[in-house]
Amino acid sequence: MAGQLPYNSGMTDTEVLAEGRFLRLVRKGRWEFVQRVIAPEGAVQIIALTPAGEIIFVEQDRPPVGGRVLELPAGLIDGDGGPDETAEATAIRELEEETGYACERVRLVHRGPTSPGSSNEFNAFYVAEGLRRIGDGGGLDSEDITVHRVPLASAHDWLAEQAGRGLYIDPRAYTGIYWAQRELV
Protein backbone atom coordinates (compact mmCIF):
# COMPACT_ATOMS: atom_id res chain seq x y z
CA MET A 1 0.00 0.00 0.00
CA ALA A 2 1.44 3.36 -0.98
CA GLY A 3 2.99 5.42 1.78
CA GLN A 4 3.43 2.57 4.23
CA LEU A 5 6.72 1.13 5.33
CA PRO A 6 7.55 -2.44 4.31
CA TYR A 7 6.28 -5.04 6.78
CA ASN A 8 9.65 -5.73 8.44
CA SER A 9 11.06 -2.22 7.97
CA GLY A 10 13.65 -1.32 10.58
CA MET A 11 14.09 -4.88 11.85
CA THR A 12 17.87 -4.80 11.75
CA ASP A 13 19.82 -5.03 15.01
CA THR A 14 17.28 -7.27 16.68
CA GLU A 15 18.19 -9.95 19.17
CA VAL A 16 16.21 -13.20 18.95
CA LEU A 17 15.16 -14.22 22.47
CA ALA A 18 13.10 -17.29 21.53
CA GLU A 19 11.70 -18.83 18.39
CA GLY A 20 9.01 -21.36 17.71
CA ARG A 21 7.47 -22.74 14.55
CA PHE A 22 5.14 -19.75 14.04
CA LEU A 23 6.39 -16.93 16.30
CA ARG A 24 9.65 -15.32 17.29
CA LEU A 25 10.27 -13.18 20.39
CA VAL A 26 12.81 -10.44 19.71
CA ARG A 27 14.40 -7.45 21.43
CA LYS A 28 15.26 -4.21 19.68
CA GLY A 29 16.68 -1.68 22.09
CA ARG A 30 14.36 -1.67 25.11
CA TRP A 31 11.42 -3.17 23.13
CA GLU A 32 10.53 -6.84 23.31
CA PHE A 33 7.93 -7.95 20.81
CA VAL A 34 6.66 -10.81 18.68
CA GLN A 35 7.34 -11.36 15.00
CA ARG A 36 5.51 -13.87 12.85
CA VAL A 37 7.87 -16.45 11.40
CA ILE A 38 5.23 -17.26 8.79
CA ALA A 39 2.87 -14.76 7.12
CA PRO A 40 5.30 -11.86 6.65
CA GLU A 41 2.52 -9.82 5.02
CA GLY A 42 0.28 -10.24 8.08
CA ALA A 43 -3.39 -11.11 8.07
CA VAL A 44 -6.66 -10.21 6.41
CA GLN A 45 -9.97 -9.33 8.04
CA ILE A 46 -13.09 -9.67 5.93
CA ILE A 47 -16.13 -7.40 6.29
CA ALA A 48 -19.01 -9.30 4.71
CA LEU A 49 -22.61 -8.08 4.43
CA THR A 50 -25.25 -10.50 3.20
CA PRO A 51 -27.84 -9.31 0.67
CA ALA A 52 -30.27 -9.19 3.64
CA GLY A 53 -28.08 -6.56 5.40
CA GLU A 54 -26.52 -8.92 7.93
CA ILE A 55 -22.88 -8.66 8.94
CA ILE A 56 -21.09 -11.99 9.27
CA PHE A 57 -19.12 -12.83 12.39
CA VAL A 58 -17.39 -16.07 13.28
CA GLU A 59 -16.99 -17.63 16.70
CA GLN A 60 -14.14 -19.94 17.60
CA ASP A 61 -11.99 -21.12 20.48
CA ARG A 62 -8.80 -19.09 20.91
CA PRO A 63 -6.42 -20.86 23.33
CA PRO A 64 -4.23 -17.75 23.95
CA VAL A 65 -7.19 -16.03 25.66
CA GLY A 66 -8.73 -19.19 27.12
CA GLY A 67 -12.14 -18.98 25.53
CA ARG A 68 -14.38 -18.49 22.53
CA VAL A 69 -14.06 -15.26 20.59
CA LEU A 70 -16.44 -13.48 18.23
CA GLU A 71 -14.53 -11.91 15.37
CA LEU A 72 -14.59 -11.06 11.70
CA PRO A 73 -13.74 -13.84 9.26
CA ALA A 74 -9.98 -13.64 8.93
CA GLY A 75 -6.78 -15.43 8.08
CA LEU A 76 -3.03 -15.21 7.79
CA ILE A 77 -1.46 -14.44 4.43
CA ASP A 78 0.69 -17.52 4.88
CA GLY A 79 0.60 -19.35 1.59
CA ASP A 80 -2.14 -21.84 2.46
CA GLY A 81 -3.64 -21.09 -0.95
CA GLY A 82 -0.28 -21.46 -2.69
CA PRO A 83 3.08 -19.69 -2.46
CA ASP A 84 1.98 -16.78 -4.66
CA GLU A 85 -1.44 -16.21 -3.05
CA THR A 86 -2.20 -12.49 -2.69
CA ALA A 87 -3.85 -10.84 0.28
CA GLU A 88 -7.01 -10.45 -1.81
CA ALA A 89 -7.04 -14.14 -2.73
CA THR A 90 -6.47 -15.03 0.94
CA ALA A 91 -9.49 -12.92 1.93
CA ILE A 92 -11.71 -14.60 -0.67
CA ARG A 93 -10.52 -18.10 0.32
CA GLU A 94 -10.85 -17.51 4.08
CA LEU A 95 -14.34 -16.03 3.68
CA GLU A 96 -15.50 -19.14 1.86
CA GLU A 97 -13.78 -21.62 4.21
CA GLU A 98 -14.95 -19.99 7.42
CA THR A 99 -18.44 -18.76 6.50
CA GLY A 100 -19.67 -20.69 3.46
CA TYR A 101 -20.04 -17.45 1.52
CA ALA A 102 -18.32 -16.71 -1.78
CA CYS A 103 -17.87 -13.22 -3.15
CA GLU A 104 -17.22 -11.71 -6.54
CA ARG A 105 -14.36 -9.55 -5.28
CA VAL A 106 -12.88 -7.87 -2.22
CA ARG A 107 -11.87 -4.25 -1.81
CA LEU A 108 -9.17 -3.01 0.57
CA VAL A 109 -10.47 -0.32 2.94
CA HIS A 110 -7.65 -0.15 5.51
CA ARG A 111 -4.30 -1.65 6.43
CA GLY A 112 -2.53 -1.08 9.71
CA PRO A 113 -0.66 -2.60 12.66
CA THR A 114 -2.62 -5.03 14.82
CA SER A 115 -0.93 -4.41 18.16
CA PRO A 116 2.02 -2.07 17.53
CA GLY A 117 3.30 -2.22 21.11
CA SER A 118 3.76 -6.00 21.10
CA SER A 119 3.81 -7.32 17.53
CA ASN A 120 4.97 -6.39 14.05
CA GLU A 121 1.85 -7.93 12.46
CA PHE A 122 -0.31 -5.87 10.09
CA ASN A 123 -3.97 -6.46 9.26
CA ALA A 124 -5.61 -5.62 5.94
CA PHE A 125 -9.37 -5.03 6.08
CA TYR A 126 -11.34 -6.02 2.99
CA VAL A 127 -14.99 -5.46 2.17
CA ALA A 128 -16.44 -8.49 0.37
CA GLU A 129 -18.65 -7.57 -2.57
CA GLY A 130 -21.18 -9.69 -4.46
CA LEU A 131 -21.79 -12.14 -1.60
CA ARG A 132 -23.63 -15.40 -2.15
CA ARG A 133 -24.01 -18.42 0.11
CA ILE A 134 -22.50 -21.64 -1.23
CA GLY A 135 -22.17 -23.78 1.91
CA ASP A 136 -22.28 -23.98 5.69
CA GLY A 137 -18.78 -22.73 6.45
CA GLY A 138 -17.21 -23.80 9.72
CA GLY A 139 -13.58 -23.70 8.65
CA LEU A 140 -11.15 -26.51 8.01
CA ASP A 141 -11.24 -29.86 9.82
CA SER A 142 -8.87 -28.47 12.47
CA GLU A 143 -11.20 -25.53 13.21
CA ASP A 144 -14.50 -25.38 15.09
CA ILE A 145 -16.06 -22.22 13.69
CA THR A 146 -19.65 -21.13 14.27
CA VAL A 147 -21.02 -18.65 11.72
CA HIS A 148 -23.27 -15.81 12.89
CA ARG A 149 -25.29 -13.57 10.57
CA VAL A 150 -26.43 -10.52 12.52
CA PRO A 151 -28.59 -7.64 11.25
CA LEU A 152 -26.18 -4.72 10.95
CA ALA A 153 -28.63 -2.38 12.67
CA SER A 154 -28.50 -4.46 15.88
CA ALA A 155 -24.88 -5.68 15.71
CA HIS A 156 -23.63 -3.53 18.64
CA ASP A 157 -26.39 -4.77 20.94
CA TRP A 158 -25.90 -8.36 19.79
CA LEU A 159 -22.17 -8.23 20.54
CA ALA A 160 -22.92 -6.79 24.00
CA GLU A 161 -25.33 -9.69 24.65
CA GLN A 162 -22.70 -12.21 23.59
CA ALA A 163 -20.11 -10.58 25.87
CA GLY A 164 -22.67 -10.90 28.68
CA ARG A 165 -22.85 -14.63 27.93
CA GLY A 166 -19.07 -14.87 28.47
CA LEU A 167 -17.77 -14.70 24.91
CA TYR A 168 -14.81 -12.48 24.15
CA ILE A 169 -15.33 -9.85 21.47
CA ASP A 170 -12.40 -9.07 19.19
CA PRO A 171 -12.31 -5.25 18.92
CA ARG A 172 -11.85 -5.60 15.17
CA ALA A 173 -15.50 -6.73 15.05
CA TYR A 174 -16.40 -3.10 15.77
CA THR A 175 -14.09 -1.99 12.97
CA GLY A 176 -16.09 -4.29 10.71
CA ILE A 177 -19.35 -2.67 11.83
CA TYR A 178 -17.89 0.77 11.13
CA TRP A 179 -16.85 -0.14 7.56
CA ALA A 180 -20.10 -2.01 6.90
CA GLN A 181 -22.12 1.03 7.95
CA ARG A 182 -20.02 3.25 5.69
CA GLU A 183 -20.77 0.92 2.79
CA LEU A 184 -24.50 1.54 3.22
CA VAL A 185 -24.20 5.36 3.11
Backbone hydrogen bonds, N-H to C=O, Kabsch-Sander energy under -0.5 kcal/mol:
donor,donor_aa,acceptor,acceptor_aa,energy
4,Q,1,M,-1.6
9,S,6,P,-2.1
11,M,8,N,-1.5
15,E,27,R,-3.0
16,V,14,T,-0.5
17,L,15,E,-0.6
17,L,25,L,-3.0
18,A,25,L,-1.6
20,G,23,L,-3.3
24,R,35,Q,-2.4
25,L,18,A,-3.0
26,V,24,R,-0.5
26,V,33,F,-3.0
27,R,15,E,-2.3
28,K,31,W,-2.7
31,W,28,K,-2.0
33,F,26,V,-2.2
34,V,118,S,-2.7
35,Q,24,R,-2.9
37,V,22,F,-2.7
38,I,22,F,-0.9
41,E,77,I,-0.6
42,G,39,A,-2.0
43,A,122,F,-2.3
44,V,75,G,-3.0
45,Q,124,A,-2.6
46,I,73,P,-3.0
47,I,45,Q,-0.5
47,I,126,Y,-3.5
48,A,46,I,-0.7
49,L,128,A,-0.5
50,T,54,E,-3.0
53,G,50,T,-2.3
55,I,150,V,-3.0
56,I,48,A,-2.0
57,F,55,I,-0.5
57,F,148,H,-2.7
58,V,71,E,-3.1
59,E,146,T,-2.4
60,Q,69,V,-1.9
62,R,67,G,-2.8
65,V,62,R,-1.8
66,G,62,R,-0.9
66,G,63,P,-0.7
67,G,62,R,-1.2
69,V,60,Q,-2.7
70,L,168,Y,-3.0
71,E,58,V,-2.7
75,G,44,V,-1.9
77,I,42,G,-2.8
78,D,76,L,-1.7
82,G,79,G,-2.1
85,E,82,G,-1.9
90,T,86,T,-2.3
91,A,87,A,-2.4
92,I,88,E,-2.2
93,R,89,A,-2.5
94,E,90,T,-3.1
95,L,91,A,-2.2
96,E,92,I,-1.8
97,E,93,R,-2.7
98,E,94,E,-2.8
99,T,95,L,-2.3
100,G,95,L,-0.6
100,G,96,E,-1.7
101,Y,95,L,-0.8
102,A,132,R,-2.9
104,E,129,E,-1.8
105,R,129,E,-1.5
107,R,127,V,-2.2
109,V,125,F,-2.9
110,H,125,F,-1.2
112,G,123,N,-2.3
114,T,121,E,-2.5
118,S,115,S,-2.5
119,S,115,S,-2.1
120,N,34,V,-1.8
123,N,112,G,-3.1
124,A,43,A,-2.5
125,F,110,H,-3.4
126,Y,45,Q,-2.9
126,Y,124,A,-0.5
127,V,107,R,-2.7
128,A,47,I,-2.7
128,A,126,Y,-0.5
129,E,105,R,-3.1
132,R,102,A,-2.3
134,I,100,G,-3.4
135,G,100,G,-1.7
138,G,98,E,-2.6
139,G,97,E,-2.3
143,E,140,L,-2.0
145,I,138,G,-1.6
146,T,59,E,-2.5
148,H,57,F,-3.0
150,V,55,I,-2.6
150,V,148,H,-0.6
152,L,53,G,-2.4
154,S,151,P,-1.5
155,A,152,L,-1.3
158,W,154,S,-2.5
159,L,155,A,-2.6
160,A,156,H,-2.1
161,E,157,D,-2.3
162,Q,158,W,-2.3
163,A,159,L,-2.4
164,G,160,A,-2.0
165,R,161,E,-1.1
166,G,163,A,-1.6
167,L,162,Q,-2.2
168,Y,68,R,-2.6
170,D,70,L,-2.7
170,D,168,Y,-0.6
173,A,170,D,-2.6
174,Y,171,P,-1.1
175,T,171,P,-1.0
176,G,172,R,-2.1
177,I,173,A,-1.8
178,Y,174,Y,-2.3
179,W,175,T,-2.4
180,A,176,G,-2.6
181,Q,177,I,-2.7
182,R,178,Y,-1.9
183,E,179,W,-1.6
184,L,180,A,-0.9
184,L,181,Q,-0.6
185,V,181,Q,-0.6
185,V,182,R,-0.8
